[in-house]
Amino acid sequence: NNNNNNNNNMDDGMIYSEMQRLNEKVDTISKSVNFMETEVRGVTNRMSDVERKTQIKQQLNHKTEQTIMKLLKKLQKDVDIMKQDIHFIKCCWIDSAQQYDDDEDENDDDDDNEEDQDEQQQYLDVNNGSNHGSHSHGSHH
């Protein structure tokens, strides 16, 4: 009986130590899993933060783009107005130069006067919007 008790005690001791070893392994694995869960949560949080910041940047870029487009449209309108003003000034200058020439050269023949009047009418037509200044006219001296 003593031998049986000793064998049982040894078997119990071996089982107990094996259980402790397995318990330590399970604890180690459990700690590793907890660590991995924490790391995954951290990565997920960082990715969510990056996504949120990216969305904010995209919204800001879109607003900036819209503002730039509005400014470009306004600038284009201003440029168009300036072109019209320049064309008007040019027509006035040509008109006054032609009147000055007419005052000096009253002996011009009728063909030249008709040609001058045609050119003057073309400039006035352009100034009134029937032509947008896309045609260039020869310079007059």
Backbone hydrogen bonds in HBPLUS format (Angstrom, degrees):
<---DONOR---> <-ACCEPTOR-->    atom                        ^
c    i                          cat <-CA-CA->   ^        H-A-AA   ^      H-
h    n   atom  resd res      DA  || num        DHA   H-A  angle D-A-AA Bond
n    s   type  num  typ     dist DA aas  dist angle  dist       angle   num
A0005-ASN N   A0001-ASN O   2.83 MM   4  6.12 158.9  1.87 152.0 157.7     1
A0006-ASN N   A0002-ASN O   2.80 MM   4  6.03 156.6  1.85 148.5 155.4     2
A0007-ASN N   A0003-ASN O   2.78 MM   4  6.02 159.1  1.82 149.6 155.6     3
A0008-ASN N   A0004-ASN O   2.78 MM   4  5.98 158.7  1.83 148.0 154.7     4
A0009-ASN N   A0005-ASN O   2.77 MM   4  5.96 153.8  1.84 144.9 152.7     5
A0010-MET N   A0006-ASN O   2.83 MM   4  6.06 155.8  1.89 146.8 153.7     6
A0011-ASP N   A0007-ASN O   2.76 MM   4  5.97 160.0  1.80 149.8 156.0     7
A0012-ASP N   A0008-ASN O   2.76 MM   4  5.91 158.9  1.80 147.0 153.5     8
A0013-GLY N   A0009-ASN O   2.82 MM   4  5.97 153.9  1.89 142.9 150.5     9
A0014-MET N   A0010-MET O   2.84 MM   4  6.07 157.0  1.89 149.4 155.3    10
A0015-ILE N   A0011-ASP O   2.88 MM   4  6.03 161.1  1.92 149.6 155.3    11
A0016-TYR N   A0012-ASP O   2.82 MM   4  5.95 157.1  1.88 145.1 152.2    12
A0017-SER N   A0013-GLY O   2.94 MM   4  6.13 161.8  1.98 146.5 151.0    13
A0018-GLU N   A0014-MET O   2.86 MM   4  5.99 154.9  1.92 145.5 153.2    14
A0019-MET N   A0015-ILE O   2.82 MM   4  6.01 154.4  1.88 147.2 154.5    15
A0020-GLN N   A0016-TYR O   2.91 MM   4  6.20 150.7  1.99 144.7 153.2    16
A0021-ARG N   A0017-SER O   2.91 MM   4  6.14 157.7  1.96 145.6 151.5    17
A0022-LEU N   A0018-GLU O   2.87 MM   4  6.13 163.3  1.90 150.8 155.4    18
A0023-ASN N   A0019-MET O   2.77 MM   4  5.90 153.3  1.84 144.4 152.7    19
A0024-GLU N   A0020-GLN O   2.89 MM   4  6.15 151.4  1.98 147.4 154.3    20
A0025-LYS N   A0021-ARG O   2.99 MM   4  6.31 153.2  2.06 146.1 153.7    21
A0026-VAL N   A0022-LEU O   2.88 MM   4  6.17 160.8  1.92 152.5 157.3    22
A0027-ASP N   A0023-ASN O   2.90 MM   4  6.13 155.1  1.96 144.5 151.8    23
A0028-THR N   A0024-GLU O   2.87 MM   4  6.10 158.4  1.92 147.1 152.9    24
A0029-ILE N   A0025-LYS O   2.85 MM   4  6.13 162.2  1.88 153.3 158.2    25
A0030-SER N   A0026-VAL O   2.77 MM   4  5.92 158.2  1.82 148.1 155.0    26
A0031-LYS N   A0027-ASP O   2.84 MM   4  6.10 155.3  1.90 149.5 155.8    27
A0032-SER N   A0028-THR O   2.95 MM   4  6.22 155.1  2.01 146.5 153.6    28
A0033-VAL N   A0029-ILE O   2.85 MM   4  6.13 157.3  1.90 152.6 158.7    29
A0034-ASN N   A0030-SER O   2.90 MM   4  6.15 161.9  1.93 149.0 154.1    30
A0035-PHE N   A0031-LYS O   2.87 MM   4  6.07 158.8  1.91 147.8 153.9    31
A0036-MET N   A0032-SER O   2.86 MM   4  6.10 160.8  1.90 149.6 154.8    32
A0037-GLU N   A0033-VAL O   2.82 MM   4  6.07 159.0  1.86 153.2 159.1    33
A0038-THR N   A0034-ASN O   2.94 MM   4  6.18 158.4  1.99 148.8 154.4    34
A0039-GLU N   A0035-PHE O   2.90 MM   4  6.21 158.9  1.95 150.6 156.7    35
A0040-VAL N   A0036-MET O   2.81 MM   4  6.02 164.4  1.83 154.8 159.0    36
A0041-ARG N   A0037-GLU O   2.89 MM   4  6.07 160.4  1.93 148.5 154.1    37
A0042-GLY N   A0038-THR O   2.89 MM   4  6.14 156.0  1.95 146.8 153.7    38
A0043-VAL N   A0039-GLU O   2.86 MM   4  6.17 159.1  1.91 153.5 158.8    39
A0044-THR N   A0040-VAL O   2.85 MM   4  6.02 161.8  1.88 151.3 156.9    40
A0045-ASN N   A0041-ARG O   2.82 MM   4  6.06 157.8  1.87 149.3 155.5    41
A0046-ARG N   A0042-GLY O   2.92 MM   4  6.15 158.7  1.96 147.4 153.3    42
A0047-MET N   A0043-VAL O   2.82 MM   4  6.04 158.3  1.87 151.3 157.6    43
A0048-SER N   A0044-THR O   2.88 MM   4  6.08 157.0  1.93 148.6 155.0    44
A0049-ASP N   A0045-ASN O   2.90 MM   4  6.12 153.5  1.97 145.5 153.1    45
A0050-VAL N   A0046-ARG O   2.85 MM   4  6.13 158.3  1.90 149.5 155.3    46
A0051-GLU N   A0047-MET O   2.85 MM   4  6.06 160.0  1.89 148.9 154.6    47
A0052-ARG N   A0048-SER O   2.88 MM   4  6.09 158.9  1.93 147.7 153.3    48
A0053-LYS N   A0049-ASP O   2.89 MM   4  6.13 164.3  1.92 151.7 156.0    49
A0054-THR N   A0050-VAL O   2.83 MM   4  5.99 152.8  1.91 147.7 155.8    50
A0055-GLN N   A0051-GLU O   2.93 MM   4  6.19 155.7  1.99 148.6 154.7    51
A0056-ILE N   A0052-ARG O   2.99 MM   4  6.29 157.5  2.05 148.9 155.0    52
A0057-LYS N   A0053-LYS O   2.91 MM   4  6.16 159.7  1.95 148.2 153.7    53
A0058-GLN N   A0054-THR O   2.86 MM   4  6.11 157.2  1.92 149.4 155.8    54
A0059-GLN N   A0055-GLN O   2.93 MM   4  6.18 157.3  1.98 148.6 154.5    55
A0060-LEU N   A0056-ILE O   2.92 MM   4  6.19 160.7  1.95 151.3 156.7    56
A0061-ASN N   A0057-LYS O   2.77 MM   4  5.98 158.4  1.82 150.8 157.4    57
A0062-HIS N   A0058-GLN O   2.88 MM   4  6.06 154.8  1.95 146.6 153.3    58
A0063-LYS N   A0059-GLN O   2.95 MM   4  6.23 160.6  1.99 149.7 154.7    59
A0064-THR N   A0060-LEU O   2.85 MM   4  6.06 159.8  1.89 150.4 156.4    60
A0065-GLU N   A0061-ASN O   2.83 MM   4  6.00 157.8  1.88 147.2 153.5    61
A0066-GLN N   A0062-HIS O   2.93 MM   4  6.20 157.5  1.98 149.3 155.0    62
A0067-THR N   A0063-LYS O   2.95 MM   4  6.20 158.4  2.00 149.2 155.0    63
A0068-ILE N   A0064-THR O   2.88 MM   4  6.14 159.7  1.92 152.7 158.2    64
A0069-MET N   A0065-GLU O   2.94 MM   4  6.18 158.6  1.99 149.1 154.9    65
A0070-LYS N   A0066-GLN O   2.98 MM   4  6.26 156.2  2.04 148.4 154.6    66
A0071-LEU N   A0067-THR O   2.95 MM   4  6.23 160.5  1.99 150.2 155.6    67
A0072-LEU N   A0068-ILE O   2.83 MM   4  6.09 156.9  1.89 151.5 158.2    68
A0073-LYS N   A0069-MET O   2.97 MM   4  6.20 157.2  2.02 148.3 153.9    69
A0074-LYS N   A0070-LYS O   2.98 MM   4  6.25 160.2  2.02 149.8 155.2    70
A0075-LEU N   A0071-LEU O   2.81 MM   4  6.05 161.0  1.85 151.5 157.3    71
A0076-GLN N   A0072-LEU O   2.85 MM   4  6.05 154.8  1.91 146.2 153.3    72
A0077-LYS N   A0073-LYS O   2.98 MM   4  6.28 155.5  2.05 147.5 153.6    73
A0078-ASP N   A0074-LYS O   2.90 MM   4  6.22 160.6  1.94 151.3 156.9    74
A0079-VAL N   A0075-LEU O   2.82 MM   4  6.08 156.2  1.87 151.3 158.0    75
A0080-ASP N   A0076-GLN O   2.90 MM   4  6.13 158.2  1.95 148.1 154.1    76
A0081-ILE N   A0077-LYS O   2.94 MM   4  6.25 157.2  2.00 151.1 157.0    77
A0082-MET N   A0078-ASP O   2.89 MM   4  6.16 157.6  1.94 147.7 154.3    78
A0083-LYS N   A0079-VAL O   2.85 MM   4  6.12 153.3  1.92 150.8 158.2    79
A0084-GLN N   A0080-ASP O   3.03 MM   4  6.33 157.4  2.09 147.0 152.5    80
A0085-ASP N   A0081-ILE O   2.88 MM   4  6.19 157.9  1.93 150.6 157.1    81
A0086-ILE N   A0082-MET O   2.84 MM   4  6.06 162.1  1.87 151.8 156.4    82
A0087-HIS N   A0083-LYS O   2.88 MM   4  6.08 159.7  1.92 148.6 154.6    83
A0088-PHE N   A0084-GLN O   2.86 MM   4  6.08 156.0  1.91 148.3 155.1    84
A0089-ILE N   A0085-ASP O   2.92 MM   4  6.20 162.6  1.96 152.3 156.5    85
A0090-LYS N   A0086-ILE O   2.87 MM   4  6.09 158.6  1.91 149.3 155.7    86
A0091-CYS N   A0087-HIS O   2.88 MM   4  6.13 158.3  1.93 149.9 155.5    87
A0092-CYS N   A0088-PHE O   2.89 MM   4  6.18 157.7  1.94 150.6 156.9    88
A0093-TRP N   A0089-ILE O   2.85 MM   4  6.08 156.2  1.91 149.4 156.2    89
A0094-ILE N   A0090-LYS O   2.87 MM   4  6.11 161.4  1.90 151.5 156.5    90
A0095-ASP N   A0091-CYS O   2.80 MM   4  5.95 159.2  1.85 147.7 154.2    91
A0096-SER N   A0092-CYS O   2.85 MM   4  6.06 160.0  1.89 148.1 153.3    92
A0097-ALA N   A0093-TRP O   2.86 MM   4  6.04 152.0  1.94 145.0 153.5    93
A0098-GLN N   A0094-ILE O   2.80 MM   4  6.02 153.6  1.87 149.0 156.3    94
A0099-GLN N   A0095-ASP O   2.93 MM   4  6.18 154.6  2.00 146.1 153.1    95
A0100-TYR N   A0096-SER O   2.93 MM   4  6.09 152.2  2.00 141.9 149.6    96
A0101-ASP N   A0097-ALA O   2.86 MM   4  6.14 156.3  1.92 145.1 151.8    97
A0102-ASP N   A0098-GLN O   2.80 MM   4  6.02 154.6  1.87 147.1 154.6    98
A0103-ASP N   A0099-GLN O   2.87 MM   4  6.10 151.4  1.95 144.8 152.1    99
A0104-GLU N   A0100-TYR O   3.09 MM   4  6.37 151.0  2.17 145.5 152.8   100
A0105-ASP N   A0101-ASP O   2.79 MM   4  5.89 162.3  1.82 154.6 160.1   101
A0108-ASP N   A0105-ASP O   3.43 MM   3  5.88 156.9  2.49 116.2 114.6   102
A0114-GLU N   A0110-ASP O   2.90 MM   4  6.14 157.1  1.96 153.3 159.3   103
A0115-GLU N   A0111-ASP O   2.95 MM   4  6.19 158.9  1.99 148.2 154.2   104
A0116-ASP N   A0112-ASP O   2.85 MM   4  6.10 160.3  1.89 152.5 157.9   105
A0117-GLN N   A0113-ASN O   2.86 MM   4  6.07 156.7  1.92 145.7 152.5   106
A0118-ASP N   A0114-GLU O   2.86 MM   4  6.14 151.9  1.94 147.8 155.5   107
A0119-GLU N   A0115-GLU O   2.98 MM   4  6.27 163.4  2.01 152.9 156.6   108
A0120-GLN N   A0116-ASP O   2.84 MM   4  6.02 158.7  1.89 149.2 156.0   109
A0121-GLN N   A0117-GLN O   2.87 MM   4  6.06 153.4  1.94 144.6 151.8   110
A0122-GLN N   A0118-ASP O   2.94 MM   4  6.24 149.6  2.03 145.1 153.7   111
A0123-TYR N   A0119-GLU O   2.99 MM   4  6.31 158.1  2.04 151.6 156.5   112
A0124-LEU N   A0120-GLN O   2.96 MM   4  6.25 156.6  2.01 147.2 154.0   113
A0125-ASP N   A0121-GLN O   2.80 MM   4  6.01 156.1  1.86 148.5 155.4   114
A0126-VAL N   A0122-GLN O   2.91 MM   4  6.17 157.9  1.96 148.8 154.6   115
A0127-ASN N   A0123-TYR O   2.91 MM   4  6.14 160.1  1.95 148.1 153.7   116
A0128-ASN N   A0124-LEU O   2.92 MM   4  6.13 142.8  2.06 145.0 155.0   117
A0130-SER N   A0125-ASP O   3.06 MM   5  5.51 145.3  2.19 161.9 154.0   118
A0129-GLY N   A0126-VAL O   3.08 MM   3  5.32 161.5  2.11 108.5 113.4   119
